[in-house]
Amino acid sequence: MPIPLLVIGGPTATGKTEAAVRIAEHRGGEIVSADSMQIYREFDIGTAKPTSDQRARARFHLVDVVDPRQAYTVADFQSDARAAIADIDARGKLPILCGGTGLYLRAVLGGLSFPPGGTPETREIRERLEQEADELGLAALHGRLAQVDPPTAARVAPADRKRVIRALEVYEHTGQPLGVLARVDDTAKVNYNAATFALTSPRAVLYERIEARVDEMLAAGWLAEVERLRATGLTASHQAMQAIGYRHLLAYLEADGEWAGVVAGIKRDTRRYAKRQLTWLRREAVTWLEWSTPAEFDAAVDAMERTPPGVGEL
């Protein structure tokens, strides 16, 4: 039988976590985080992880599960999230998939298949490509990618080291472009009976909330958190340190720039990220719930809680 599943997506700072917690409390559910940064241990303030109060009210999965020095792929998340959902369902609980990383949501629900990785052979290829990037420069590797996989090279920025190397790794290992292998595969779909929602707010309200949250995170010690992470040996080359805010604050610590400009950059890039999240979700089959006031948020949560799984599929 299909597994019942409630899905809550939406841009950052729209109350997804609190909505999921309330529904989990009332419906006997457990939450599977679909956030590409909350998976990392030690990255707490800037990732808006569930608070201690929220964790006391509901059980979370895939939060604080990966060392930030470790690579973690969408394929890894797909496997881990599907296993967590199956486990929650097997124990008679309602799985609630909640987060703003659109690719993570689609990986679980949309039947994406992924090229092979993580084998001794692919690790050897990746290590060689990493060395070539250091010696020849990333532009040279991006030029090579443009020759063997033009569509992927057009999508990937020349300075995006991780994705350039990953695309070349896949090509060298399989002889096929990344876009051919990372595709929608209907045979890979898991049978979910899903109700899929997206929380949002009017643009001005959303941006105001984003800027207020950045200020709150900084007041809570975000810069000190990045200092601690840096002291453990994490650098800009680590995937986790490329996240919005973390890379800005790391650059500030290393270059001692103007603080006001750093804060403005974090807010600007977070707004841009929210726009990308909205653009992604508009391509999906979701039920949109917009709110501005606490009363409207309560109504949105009630609407999700009343809707049985099976209405809408991402």
C-alpha positions in Angstrom: 0.0 0.0 0.0 1.1 3.6 -0.6 2.8 5.3 2.4 0.9 8.3 3.6 3.1 11.4 3.6 2.6 15.1 4.4 5.1 17.4 2.5 5.7 21.0 3.6 7.9 23.1 1.4 8.4 26.8 0.8 11.0 29.5 0.9 13.2 30.2 3.9 11.6 32.0 6.9 8.0 31.0 6.2 7.5 28.9 9.4 7.8 25.4 7.8 9.4 23.8 10.9 6.8 25.2 13.4 4.0 24.1 11.1 5.4 20.6 10.9 5.9 20.4 14.7 2.3 21.5 15.4 0.9 18.9 12.9 3.2 16.2 14.3 1.9 16.9 17.8 -1.7 16.7 16.8 -1.5 13.8 14.2 1.2 11.6 15.9 3.8 12.4 13.2 7.6 12.5 12.9 9.5 15.0 10.8 12.1 14.2 8.1 14.1 17.4 7.4 14.6 18.2 3.8 17.2 20.9 4.4 20.7 20.6 2.8 22.4 22.4 5.7 20.6 21.1 8.8 22.1 17.7 8.2 25.5 19.0 9.4 26.6 18.8 13.0 28.0 22.0 14.5 26.2 24.2 12.0 23.4 25.4 14.3 22.6 29.1 14.3 22.9 29.9 10.7 20.9 26.9 9.5 17.8 27.7 11.6 17.7 24.2 13.1 14.7 23.2 15.2 14.9 24.8 18.6 15.2 22.7 21.8 11.5 23.4 22.4 10.5 22.1 18.9 12.7 19.0 19.3 11.0 18.3 22.6 7.6 18.5 20.9 8.3 16.3 17.9 10.9 13.8 16.7 13.2 15.0 13.9 15.1 12.8 11.4 18.2 13.9 9.3 19.1 16.8 11.5 22.7 16.7 12.9 23.6 13.5 11.2 26.6 14.3 9.0 30.1 15.5 9.9 30.7 18.8 8.1 34.0 17.5 6.8 32.2 14.7 5.0 30.7 15.0 1.5 27.0 14.4 1.4 25.1 14.1 -1.9 21.5 14.3 -3.0 21.7 10.6 -3.7 22.7 10.1 0.0 19.8 12.2 1.1 17.4 10.3 -1.1 18.3 7.0 0.4 18.4 8.2 4.0 15.1 10.1 3.7 13.2 7.2 2.1 14.5 4.9 4.8 13.4 7.3 7.5 9.9 7.7 5.9 9.5 3.9 5.7 10.6 3.5 9.3 8.1 6.1 10.6 5.3 4.6 8.6 6.2 1.1 9.9 5.8 2.3 13.5 2.3 3.7 12.8 3.3 7.3 12.7 2.7 10.0 10.0 5.9 10.9 8.1 6.2 14.7 7.5 8.8 15.7 4.9 9.6 19.3 5.7 12.2 21.7 4.2 13.1 24.2 1.6 15.7 22.4 -0.5 13.7 21.7 -3.7 16.1 19.2 -5.1 15.9 17.2 -1.9 12.1 17.1 -2.1 12.1 16.1 -5.7 14.7 13.4 -5.1 12.5 11.7 -2.5 9.2 12.1 -4.4 10.0 12.6 -8.0 11.8 9.4 -9.0 15.2 11.0 -9.6 18.0 8.5 -10.3 21.7 9.4 -9.8 25.0 8.4 -11.3 27.3 6.2 -9.4 29.7 7.6 -6.8 31.5 6.8 -3.6 33.4 3.8 -5.0 37.2 3.4 -4.8 37.4 4.1 -8.5 35.4 7.3 -8.4 37.2 8.5 -5.3 40.5 8.0 -7.2 39.2 10.0 -10.1 37.9 12.8 -7.9 41.2 13.1 -6.0 43.1 13.4 -9.3 40.7 16.0 -10.5 41.0 17.9 -7.3 44.8 18.0 -7.8 44.4 19.1 -11.4 42.2 21.9 -10.3 44.9 23.1 -7.8 47.6 22.8 -10.4 45.9 23.9 -13.7 43.1 26.1 -12.3 39.4 25.5 -12.3 38.9 27.4 -15.6 40.9 24.6 -17.3 38.6 21.9 -15.9 35.5 23.9 -16.8 36.9 24.2 -20.4 37.4 20.4 -20.4 33.8 19.9 -19.2 32.5 22.2 -22.0 34.1 19.8 -24.5 32.7 16.6 -23.2 29.4 17.8 -21.6 28.3 21.2 -23.0 24.8 21.3 -21.4 26.2 20.7 -17.9 29.0 23.2 -18.5 26.4 25.8 -19.5 24.5 25.2 -16.2 27.5 25.1 -13.9 29.4 28.3 -13.1 33.2 28.1 -13.9 34.0 28.9 -10.3 31.8 26.1 -8.9 34.5 23.7 -8.0 32.4 21.0 -6.5 30.0 20.7 -9.5 32.7 21.0 -12.1 34.7 18.2 -10.6 31.6 16.0 -10.0 30.5 16.4 -13.6 33.9 15.4 -14.9 34.1 12.6 -12.4 30.9 11.1 -13.7 32.0 11.5 -17.3 35.3 9.8 -16.8 33.8 7.0 -14.8 30.8 6.2 -17.1 31.7 7.8 -20.4 28.3 9.6 -20.4 27.4 13.2 -19.6 25.9 13.9 -16.1 22.6 15.1 -17.6 22.0 11.7 -19.2 22.5 9.8 -15.9 20.9 12.3 -13.4 17.4 12.1 -14.8 13.8 11.5 -13.9 13.3 7.8 -13.8 9.7 6.8 -13.3 10.6 3.3 -12.4 12.5 4.6 -9.4 9.5 6.3 -7.9 8.5 5.3 -4.4 4.8 4.8 -3.9 3.7 7.6 -1.6 0.2 8.9 -0.9 1.3 12.5 -0.6 -0.3 15.7 0.3 2.1 18.5 -0.8 2.0 22.1 0.4 4.1 25.2 0.1 4.1 27.9 2.7 4.8 31.5 1.5 4.2 35.1 2.2 3.8 38.3 0.1 7.2 39.4 -1.1 7.6 42.4 1.1 6.6 40.5 4.2 8.9 37.6 3.3 11.9 39.9 2.8 11.2 41.7 6.1 11.1 38.4 7.9 14.3 37.2 6.2 16.2 40.4 7.3 14.9 40.2 10.8 16.0 36.6 11.1 19.5 37.3 9.9 19.7 40.0 12.6 18.5 37.5 15.2 21.1 34.9 14.1 23.9 37.4 14.2 22.8 38.5 17.7 22.7 34.9 18.8 26.4 34.4 18.0 26.6 33.3 14.4 30.0 34.9 13.9 31.4 33.1 17.0 30.0 29.8 15.6 31.9 30.4 12.3 35.0 31.2 14.3 34.7 27.9 16.2 34.1 26.0 12.9 37.2 27.6 11.4 39.3 26.7 14.4 38.4 23.0 13.8 40.0 23.2 10.4 37.0 23.8 8.2 37.8 26.1 5.3 36.0 27.5 2.2 36.9 24.3 0.4 34.5 22.3 2.5 31.0 21.9 1.1 29.2 22.9 4.3 31.1 26.2 4.5 29.8 27.3 1.1 26.3 28.0 2.6 24.8 31.5 2.7 26.1 33.4 5.7 28.8 30.9 6.5 30.9 31.8 3.5 30.3 35.5 4.1 31.3 35.3 7.7 34.3 33.2 7.0 35.5 35.7 4.4 35.0 38.5 6.9 37.2 36.6 9.5 39.9 36.0 6.9 39.9 39.4 5.3 38.5 41.7 8.0 36.2 43.5 5.7 33.5 46.0 6.5 30.9 44.5 8.9 27.9 46.4 7.5 28.7 45.2 4.0 28.9 41.6 5.2 25.5 41.8 6.9 24.0 43.4 3.8 25.5 40.6 1.6 24.0 37.9 3.8 20.6 39.5 3.6 20.8 40.1 -0.1 21.9 36.5 -0.9 19.2 35.1 1.4 16.6 37.1 -0.4 17.9 35.8 -3.7 17.8 32.2 -2.4 14.2 32.6 -1.4 13.4 33.8 -4.9 15.1 30.6 -6.3 13.1 28.5 -3.9 9.9 30.1 -5.1 10.8 29.6 -8.7 11.6 25.9 -8.1 8.3 25.2 -6.3 6.2 27.0 -9.0 7.2 24.2 -11.3 5.8 21.6 -8.9 2.3 20.3 -8.1 1.8 21.9 -4.7 -1.0 23.6 -2.8 0.1 27.1 -2.0 -0.7 28.6 1.4 0.1 32.3 1.9 0.2 34.0 5.2 1.2 37.3 6.8 -0.3 37.4 10.2 -0.3 34.9 13.1 -3.9 34.2 12.5 -3.3 33.4 8.8 -0.4 31.1 9.8 -2.7 29.2 12.2 -5.3 28.9 9.4 -2.6 27.5 7.0 -1.5 24.9 9.6 -5.1 23.9 10.1 -5.6 23.5 6.3 -2.6 21.2 6.1 -3.7 19.2 9.1 -7.2 18.7 7.8 -6.1 17.6 4.3 -5.5 13.8 4.2 -2.4 12.6 2.3 -3.2 11.9 -1.3 -4.1 15.5 -2.3 -1.3 16.6 -4.7 2.0 14.9 -5.5 5.4 16.7 -6.1 
